Amino acid sequence: MNKLKRKTAVAGNWKMNKTLSEAKALIEELKPVCAMADCEVILCVPFTNLLTAVELTKGTNLKVGAQNCHFASSGAYTGEISAPMLGELGVDYVILGHSERRSYFAETDAIINQKVKAVLEAGLKPILCVGELLEQREDGITEEVCAMQIKLGLKGISKEEIKSVMIAYEPVWAIGTGKTATAEEANAVNGYIRGVLELLYDKDTAQAITIQYGGSMNAKNAQELLSMEHIDGGLIGGASLKAADFGEIIKAASR
Ligand code: PGA
């Protein structure tokens, strides 16, 4: 299978931005900008905006995602949100293992793995984020770090279940820094990750998995990154908050 047969997906990761009224305004701006997209477009908004995002995007080509969830389906976890709660809202995707969750909230690969399972069990689709720190790249262990995060994050996930999972390769040093990996660097790691997926599953399965790139993707560099063989879309932070820029990225992904 080649790139053209895989699903391309562009997801906006709004992070902790936009109050409800601000979110409504941005979604209304995004609707026409995204209408011609020939790829999956996902808006990963804060929990407080999810229900409104689902309602406002009904009947459009836009899908809605959350940015995290708990691994239990319910229970004494003050302040947490479960996957079934998200499912009932009409959410389709959940970002898991984002580097900000790993570093600021001490999420381990074992916890992330439990979350992947919980999201799949609730009938939703995980976007599993992996990526190395700057020191790890400098130490030449980018591949080892990504392989470990993929293997542990997907532990116990069957060949059938992996069909509902997307991967996002996000080098931590490129997130929010304006420093993008070159298209060649990003493609090399995405291709490496596909090789790890082939070892875990099989060639056809690995070829069919959408592997995004994330980390300072913007209106200017999107086309080059998205033209690469193993880059099947983007996970976009900063540029997803500007309708015109997000629209340019979607246009680049649709070619
Ligand atoms: P950025 O964020 O596009 O602002 O670098 C990407 C992400 O964290 O998913």
Residues whose N, C-alpha, C, O or C-beta is under 5 A from the ligand:
A	BS01	PGA	N13 A174 I175 G176 T177 G214 G215 S216 M217 L235 I236 G237 G238 A239
